[in-house]
Amino acid sequence: MKSPLLSLPGAVPAEGVDEGVAAHYGDLFREQRALAEGTGFVDLSHRGVVSVTGDDRLSWLHLLLTQHVSDLPTGQATEALILSAHGHIEHALYLVDDGTTVWAHVEPGTQEALIAYLESMKFFNRVEVADRTDEFAVVHLPAGSIAEVPEGVVVRETPYGRDLFLPRADLESFAEKSGPAVGLLAYEALRVEHHRPRLGFETDHRTIPHELGWIGTAVHLQKGCYRGQETVARVQNLGKPPRRLVFLHLDGSEVHLPPAGTDIRLADEGPDGRKIGFVTTSVRHHELGPVALALVKRNVPLDARLVADTTAAAQEVVVEP
């Protein structure tokens, strides 16, 4: 779904899964600084929007999600996962309940598969699930923003800012009042800075929540049964995850960033050494320079010197080994 804000001056379209919104509007570092200072907004209108209505919506979702939502207070933001039977991450949902409806935004293009799964689990529960992507656009206001939220708009307020479920027809008029527009690359740079994982970027087909630090924020360890819970409990109580998320400070003298999927090796073993992980997201940060998130094997020493292909990298712990 192509955003009308791609017609704004300087807009350069994003690519890949984020196609449809602007990667930037001509000045990446200026846009990052604006977000960090609490000004501007980010067009996330390519993300999927799903709603769940009905008297049983919270108790029903509580049975399916990794998060405790049966008593979710009105207006309180949370995030949750849906796991496979083996505990691997399949969906990530960013939720809020407005008193009558649970609203969630999800990764672009994942809403159809999510809705298909939710529909298959309705049984006799009094719930209705709907794809609202055509009607509503997600817009992000950074922490500290004093931009006015239009009356009646559902808001997810988090430590990182506010996510608005804005009527799609109002996107252009909102942009006129709430600028400057900030591109997705700036948003991603701050996400990496804050060590926040993203489905499809920090995850692959075998990722479990413990590897990314999603225990506690998206996985509640004291709630009732849900699909994949046995794996979560077993790893939490009896073992350790096979991999862990790390934050990498990359050699700033390199011209090119190592792209997602770049193999990580121990520097001491040279270019033919064994692969011990891979880059998941790499960005240029306005203060930190080139940085990245990566998944590495749990037993990689914390003081080990790493290389991402040929780029030297120093690790910072996100998930404890």
BAGU-735890 format. One record per residue (C-alpha): residue number from 1; x, y, z. Coordinates in steps of 0.05 Angstrom, whole numbers, plus 32768, in hexadecimal, padded with zeros to 4 digits. Layout:
+-----+------+------+------+
! num !   xx !   yy !   zz !
+-----+------+------+------+
! NUM !    X !    Y !    Z !
...
+-----+------+------+------+
***
This chain:
+-----+------+------+------+
! num !   xx !   yy !   zz !
+-----+------+------+------+
!   1 ! 8000 ! 8000 ! 8000 !
!   2 ! 8022 ! 8040 ! 7FE8 !
!   3 ! 8020 ! 807B ! 8018 !
!   4 ! 8009 ! 80BE ! 7FFD !
!   5 ! 8041 ! 80DD ! 8026 !
!   6 ! 8073 ! 80C3 ! 7FF2 !
!   7 ! 805F ! 8102 ! 7FCC !
!   8 ! 807F ! 812E ! 8002 !
!   9 ! 80BE ! 8154 ! 7FED !
!  10 ! 80FD ! 812A ! 7FF0 !
!  11 ! 80D9 ! 80E8 ! 7FFD !
!  12 ! 8102 ! 80AB ! 7FEA !
!  13 ! 80DA ! 806A ! 7FEB !
!  14 ! 80EE ! 8031 ! 8019 !
!  15 ! 80FB ! 7FED ! 7FFC !
!  16 ! 80EC ! 7FA4 ! 800D !
!  17 ! 80B9 ! 7F96 ! 8042 !
!  18 ! 80B4 ! 7FE0 ! 8052 !
!  19 ! 80A2 ! 7FF3 ! 800B !
!  20 ! 8069 ! 8026 ! 8009 !
!  21 ! 8084 ! 805A ! 8039 !
!  22 ! 80C0 ! 8089 ! 8038 !
!  23 ! 8105 ! 8071 ! 804C !
!  24 ! 8119 ! 80BA ! 8056 !
!  25 ! 8108 ! 8100 ! 803F !
!  26 ! 814D ! 8116 ! 802B !
!  27 ! 8174 ! 811E ! 806C !
!  28 ! 817B ! 80DE ! 8095 !
!  29 ! 81A1 ! 80FA ! 80D0 !
!  30 ! 8175 ! 8138 ! 80D6 !
!  31 ! 8139 ! 810A ! 80D8 !
!  32 ! 8158 ! 80DE ! 810D !
!  33 ! 8168 ! 811B ! 8138 !
!  34 ! 8121 ! 8133 ! 8130 !
!  35 ! 8105 ! 80F1 ! 814A !
!  36 ! 8137 ! 80EF ! 8184 !
!  37 ! 8122 ! 8135 ! 8197 !
!  38 ! 80D8 ! 8123 ! 8196 !
!  39 ! 80C3 ! 8147 ! 8156 !
!  40 ! 80A6 ! 8130 ! 8114 !
!  41 ! 8080 ! 80F0 ! 8105 !
!  42 ! 808E ! 80AE ! 80E1 !
!  43 ! 8060 ! 8093 ! 80AB !
!  44 ! 8055 ! 8049 ! 80BB !
!  45 ! 8017 ! 8043 ! 8090 !
!  46 ! 8033 ! 8005 ! 806D !
!  47 ! 8029 ! 7FDC ! 80AD !
!  48 ! 7FEE ! 7FAD ! 80B5 !
!  49 ! 7FB5 ! 7FC1 ! 80E3 !
!  50 ! 7F89 ! 7F8D ! 8103 !
!  51 ! 7F4E ! 7F97 ! 8132 !
!  52 ! 7F2B ! 7F66 ! 8161 !
!  53 ! 7EE6 ! 7F77 ! 817D !
!  54 ! 7EB4 ! 7F52 ! 81A7 !
!  55 ! 7EA8 ! 7F44 ! 81F1 !
!  56 ! 7EDB ! 7F0B ! 81F3 !
!  57 ! 7F13 ! 7F2F ! 81CE !
!  58 ! 7F44 ! 7F35 ! 8209 !
!  59 ! 7F37 ! 7EF2 ! 8228 !
!  60 ! 7F3B ! 7ED1 ! 81E4 !
!  61 ! 7F7C ! 7EF3 ! 81D0 !
!  62 ! 7F98 ! 7EE1 ! 8214 !
!  63 ! 7F94 ! 7E98 ! 81FF !
!  64 ! 7FBA ! 7EA3 ! 81BE !
!  65 ! 7FEF ! 7ED7 ! 81CE !
!  66 ! 802F ! 7ED5 ! 81F7 !
!  67 ! 8019 ! 7F13 ! 821D !
!  68 ! 7FE9 ! 7F19 ! 8258 !
!  69 ! 7FAF ! 7F40 ! 823A !
!  70 ! 7F71 ! 7F25 ! 825D !
!  71 ! 7F6F ! 7F62 ! 828B !
!  72 ! 7F92 ! 7F93 ! 825C !
!  73 ! 7F7D ! 7FD9 ! 8273 !
!  74 ! 7F5D ! 8007 ! 8240 !
!  75 ! 7F91 ! 8031 ! 821D !
!  76 ! 7FCE ! 800A ! 8236 !
!  77 ! 7FFE ! 7FF6 ! 81FF !
!  78 ! 801E ! 7FB1 ! 81FE !
!  79 ! 803F ! 7F83 ! 81CC !
!  80 ! 8037 ! 7F38 ! 81C2 !
!  81 ! 804D ! 7EFE ! 8197 !
!  82 ! 802D ! 7EC2 ! 8178 !
!  83 ! 805A ! 7E85 ! 8178 !
!  84 ! 805B ! 7E44 ! 8152 !
!  85 ! 8050 ! 7E03 ! 8178 !
!  86 ! 809C ! 7DFE ! 817E !
!  87 ! 80A1 ! 7E44 ! 819C !
!  88 ! 80BB ! 7E68 ! 815F !
!  89 ! 80A3 ! 7EAF ! 8153 !
!  90 ! 806E ! 7EB5 ! 811C !
!  91 ! 804D ! 7EF9 ! 8129 !
!  92 ! 805B ! 7F38 ! 8152 !
!  93 ! 8020 ! 7F64 ! 8165 !
!  94 ! 8021 ! 7FAA ! 8182 !
!  95 ! 7FE0 ! 7FB1 ! 81A8 !
!  96 ! 7FB1 ! 7FE1 ! 81CB !
!  97 ! 7F68 ! 7FD9 ! 81E1 !
!  98 ! 7F3C ! 8017 ! 81DC !
!  99 ! 7F04 ! 7FFB ! 8207 !
! 100 ! 7EDD ! 7FD9 ! 81CF !
! 101 ! 7F12 ! 7FC3 ! 819D !
! 102 ! 7F59 ! 7FA7 ! 819F !
! 103 ! 7F84 ! 7FC9 ! 816B !
! 104 ! 7FC5 ! 7FAC ! 8154 !
! 105 ! 7FF8 ! 7FC0 ! 8120 !
! 106 ! 8025 ! 7F8A ! 8102 !
! 107 ! 805D ! 7F82 ! 80CF !
! 108 ! 804A ! 7F95 ! 8088 !
! 109 ! 8029 ! 7F5C ! 8063 !
! 110 ! 8022 ! 7F2F ! 80A0 !
! 111 ! 7FDA ! 7F42 ! 80B1 !
! 112 ! 7FBA ! 7F0F ! 8082 !
! 113 ! 7FDE ! 7ED3 ! 80A0 !
! 114 ! 7FD1 ! 7EEE ! 80E7 !
! 115 ! 7F87 ! 7EF7 ! 80DA !
! 116 ! 7F82 ! 7EB1 ! 80BB !
! 117 ! 7FA0 ! 7E94 ! 80FA !
! 118 ! 7F73 ! 7EBD ! 8128 !
! 119 ! 7F35 ! 7EAA ! 8100 !
! 120 ! 7F47 ! 7E60 ! 8107 !
! 121 ! 7F49 ! 7E67 ! 8152 !
! 122 ! 7F06 ! 7E8C ! 815D !
! 123 ! 7EDB ! 7E4F ! 816C !
! 124 ! 7EA0 ! 7E67 ! 8196 !
! 125 ! 7EC0 ! 7EA7 ! 81B0 !
! 126 ! 7E9B ! 7EE8 ! 81A6 !
! 127 ! 7ED0 ! 7F0B ! 817D !
! 128 ! 7ED7 ! 7F2A ! 8138 !
! 129 ! 7F1A ! 7F32 ! 8116 !
! 130 ! 7F24 ! 7F64 ! 80DE !
! 131 ! 7F5B ! 7F7E ! 80B0 !
! 132 ! 7F58 ! 7FCA ! 80B7 !
! 133 ! 7F96 ! 7FDA ! 808F !
! 134 ! 7F6E ! 7FFA ! 8056 !
! 135 ! 7F4B ! 8029 ! 8088 !
! 136 ! 7F82 ! 803B ! 80BA !
! 137 ! 7FCA ! 8051 ! 80B5 !
! 138 ! 7FFD ! 804B ! 80ED !
! 139 ! 8023 ! 808B ! 80FC !
! 140 ! 805A ! 8091 ! 8131 !
! 141 ! 8066 ! 80CE ! 815C !
! 142 ! 80A8 ! 80CB ! 8183 !
! 143 ! 80AE ! 80D0 ! 81CE !
! 144 ! 80A9 ! 8119 ! 81E3 !
! 145 ! 807F ! 812E ! 81A8 !
! 146 ! 804C ! 8164 ! 81B5 !
! 147 ! 8028 ! 8158 ! 8173 !
! 148 ! 7FDC ! 8158 ! 817B !
! 149 ! 7FB9 ! 8116 ! 8172 !
! 150 ! 7F77 ! 811D ! 814C !
! 151 ! 7F39 ! 8110 ! 8175 !
! 152 ! 7F21 ! 80C8 ! 8176 !
! 153 ! 7F63 ! 80AA ! 815D !
! 154 ! 7F7A ! 806B ! 8182 !
! 155 ! 7FBF ! 8073 ! 81A0 !
! 156 ! 7FF4 ! 8041 ! 81B9 !
! 157 ! 8021 ! 8067 ! 81E9 !
! 158 ! 8065 ! 8047 ! 81F7 !
! 159 ! 80A8 ! 805F ! 8213 !
! 160 ! 80BE ! 806A ! 81CB !
! 161 ! 8083 ! 8094 ! 81B5 !
! 162 ! 803B ! 808E ! 819F !
! 163 ! 8020 ! 8063 ! 8167 !
! 164 ! 7FE1 ! 8080 ! 8149 !
! 165 ! 7FAC ! 8057 ! 8124 !
! 166 ! 7F99 ! 8091 ! 80F6 !
! 167 ! 7F61 ! 808D ! 80C3 !
! 168 ! 7F86 ! 8084 ! 8082 !
! 169 ! 7F5E ! 80BC ! 8061 !
! 170 ! 7F7B ! 80ED ! 8094 !
! 171 ! 7FC4 ! 80DC ! 8089 !
! 172 ! 7FD5 ! 8117 ! 805C !
! 173 ! 7FB1 ! 814A ! 8087 !
! 174 ! 7FD4 ! 812F ! 80C5 !
! 175 ! 8017 ! 8135 ! 80A2 !
! 176 ! 800A ! 817F ! 8092 !
! 177 ! 7FFF ! 818E ! 80DC !
! 178 ! 8032 ! 8160 ! 80FC !
! 179 ! 8072 ! 8166 ! 80D3 !
! 180 ! 80A9 ! 815E ! 80C6 !
! 181 ! 80A1 ! 8119 ! 80A7 !
! 182 ! 80D7 ! 80E8 ! 80BC !
! 183 ! 80EB ! 80AC ! 8092 !
! 184 ! 80EC ! 8063 ! 80A7 !
! 185 ! 8139 ! 8060 ! 80A7 !
! 186 ! 813A ! 8092 ! 80E1 !
! 187 ! 8106 ! 806A ! 8106 !
! 188 ! 812E ! 802A ! 80FB !
! 189 ! 816E ! 804A ! 8113 !
! 190 ! 814D ! 805C ! 8156 !
! 191 ! 812F ! 8016 ! 815A !
! 192 ! 8174 ! 7FF8 ! 8153 !
! 193 ! 8190 ! 8029 ! 8186 !
! 194 ! 815B ! 8011 ! 81B8 !
! 195 ! 8169 ! 7FC7 ! 81A8 !
! 196 ! 8121 ! 7FBB ! 8194 !
! 197 ! 8118 ! 7F7C ! 8169 !
! 198 ! 80EC ! 7F7B ! 812C !
! 199 ! 80C8 ! 7F3E ! 810F !
! 200 ! 80E7 ! 7F29 ! 80CD !
! 201 ! 8126 ! 7F50 ! 80DC !
! 202 ! 8140 ! 7F34 ! 811D !
! 203 ! 8119 ! 7EF4 ! 8114 !
! 204 ! 811E ! 7EB8 ! 80E7 !
! 205 ! 80F7 ! 7E77 ! 80E3 !
! 206 ! 8115 ! 7E5C ! 8124 !
! 207 ! 8118 ! 7E9A ! 8151 !
! 208 ! 80FD ! 7E92 ! 8197 !
! 209 ! 80EB ! 7ECE ! 81C4 !
! 210 ! 8125 ! 7EC5 ! 81F5 !
! 211 ! 8159 ! 7ED2 ! 81BE !
! 212 ! 813F ! 7F19 ! 81B2 !
! 213 ! 812F ! 7F31 ! 81F9 !
! 214 ! 80E4 ! 7F2C ! 81ED !
! 215 ! 80D9 ! 7F09 ! 822F !
! 216 ! 80B6 ! 7F3A ! 825C !
! 217 ! 80A4 ! 7F6D ! 8227 !
! 218 ! 807D ! 7F40 ! 81F8 !
! 219 ! 807C ! 7EFE ! 821F !
! 220 ! 805B ! 7EF7 ! 8263 !
! 221 ! 8078 ! 7EBD ! 828A !
! 222 ! 8040 ! 7EB5 ! 82BC !
! 223 ! 8004 ! 7EB2 ! 828E !
! 224 ! 7FDC ! 7E75 ! 8279 !
! 225 ! 7FE8 ! 7E46 ! 823F !
! 226 ! 7FF3 ! 7E5C ! 81F7 !
! 227 ! 8012 ! 7E3B ! 81BA !
! 228 ! 805D ! 7E35 ! 81C2 !
! 229 ! 805C ! 7E40 ! 820D !
! 230 ! 8080 ! 7DFF ! 821C !
! 231 ! 80BD ! 7E16 ! 81F7 !
! 232 ! 80BC ! 7E5A ! 8219 !
! 233 ! 80B7 ! 7E3A ! 825E !
! 234 ! 80EB ! 7E05 ! 8250 !
! 235 ! 811F ! 7E36 ! 8238 !
! 236 ! 810F ! 7E67 ! 8270 !
! 237 ! 8114 ! 7E33 ! 82A8 !
! 238 ! 8144 ! 7DFF ! 828F !
! 239 ! 8172 ! 7E1B ! 825A !
! 240 ! 818B ! 7E54 ! 8230 !
! 241 ! 8178 ! 7E6B ! 81EA !
! 242 ! 81A9 ! 7E55 ! 81B3 !
! 243 ! 81B4 ! 7E9D ! 819B !
! 244 ! 81B2 ! 7EE3 ! 81B8 !
! 245 ! 81A5 ! 7F28 ! 819D !
! 246 ! 81E1 ! 7F58 ! 819E !
! 247 ! 81EB ! 7FA1 ! 818D !
! 248 ! 8228 ! 7FAD ! 8160 !
! 249 ! 8253 ! 7FEB ! 8159 !
! 250 ! 826E ! 7FE6 ! 8113 !
! 251 ! 82AF ! 8001 ! 80F7 !
! 252 ! 829E ! 8048 ! 80E0 !
! 253 ! 82D5 ! 804A ! 80AB !
! 254 ! 82AE ! 801A ! 807F !
! 255 ! 8286 ! 803A ! 8047 !
! 256 ! 8250 ! 8004 ! 8044 !
! 257 ! 8226 ! 7FE8 ! 807C !
! 258 ! 8224 ! 7F9B ! 8080 !
! 259 ! 81DD ! 7F8A ! 806A !
! 260 ! 81AD ! 7F5C ! 808E !
! 261 ! 81C4 ! 7F15 ! 808A !
! 262 ! 820E ! 7F25 ! 8089 !
! 263 ! 8235 ! 7EED ! 80AC !
! 264 ! 8258 ! 7EFE ! 80ED !
! 265 ! 8299 ! 7EDB ! 8100 !
! 266 ! 82CD ! 7EE1 ! 8137 !
! 267 ! 8302 ! 7F12 ! 8120 !
! 268 ! 8339 ! 7EE5 ! 813C !
! 269 ! 8325 ! 7EAD ! 810E !
! 270 ! 832B ! 7ED6 ! 80CE !
! 271 ! 82FE ! 7ED8 ! 8090 !
! 272 ! 82F9 ! 7E8C ! 808C !
! 273 ! 82E5 ! 7E84 ! 80D4 !
! 274 ! 82A4 ! 7E63 ! 80EA !
! 275 ! 8263 ! 7E8A ! 80E6 !
! 276 ! 824B ! 7E9D ! 812C !
! 277 ! 8210 ! 7ECA ! 8119 !
! 278 ! 81F3 ! 7EFC ! 80E8 !
! 279 ! 81DF ! 7F44 ! 80E2 !
! 280 ! 8194 ! 7F50 ! 80E8 !
! 281 ! 818F ! 7F9C ! 80E0 !
! 282 ! 81C6 ! 7FCF ! 80D1 !
! 283 ! 81BD ! 801B ! 80D2 !
! 284 ! 81E3 ! 805D ! 80D4 !
! 285 ! 81D3 ! 8081 ! 8115 !
! 286 ! 81D9 ! 80CC ! 811B !
! 287 ! 8203 ! 80C7 ! 815B !
! 288 ! 821C ! 807F ! 8160 !
! 289 ! 8232 ! 8078 ! 8118 !
! 290 ! 8229 ! 8034 ! 80F5 !
! 291 ! 8208 ! 8002 ! 8124 !
! 292 ! 81E1 ! 7FC2 ! 811D !
! 293 ! 81B8 ! 7F8C ! 813F !
! 294 ! 81CF ! 7F45 ! 8136 !
! 295 ! 81C1 ! 7EFE ! 814E !
! 296 ! 81FE ! 7ED7 ! 8166 !
! 297 ! 8208 ! 7E94 ! 8187 !
! 298 ! 81FC ! 7E97 ! 81D2 !
! 299 ! 8242 ! 7E80 ! 81E4 !
! 300 ! 8267 ! 7EB6 ! 81BD !
! 301 ! 8294 ! 7ED8 ! 81F1 !
! 302 ! 827C ! 7F1E ! 8205 !
! 303 ! 82C1 ! 7F3B ! 81F8 !
! 304 ! 82CB ! 7F18 ! 81B5 !
! 305 ! 82DF ! 7F44 ! 817A !
! 306 ! 82AF ! 7F38 ! 8140 !
! 307 ! 82AC ! 7F46 ! 80F6 !
! 308 ! 826E ! 7F4D ! 80CB !
! 309 ! 828B ! 7F36 ! 8089 !
! 310 ! 82C8 ! 7F64 ! 8089 !
! 311 ! 82AC ! 7F9A ! 80B7 !
! 312 ! 82C8 ! 7F9A ! 80FE !
! 313 ! 8291 ! 7F98 ! 8133 !
! 314 ! 8290 ! 7FA0 ! 817F !
! 315 ! 8256 ! 7F80 ! 81A3 !
! 316 ! 822A ! 7F9D ! 81D9 !
! 317 ! 81FF ! 7F6D ! 8201 !
! 318 ! 81B4 ! 7F6F ! 81F6 !
! 319 ! 81A1 ! 7F29 ! 820C !
! 320 ! 81CC ! 7F0A ! 8242 !
! 321 ! 81EF ! 7EC9 ! 822E !
+-----+------+------+------+
***
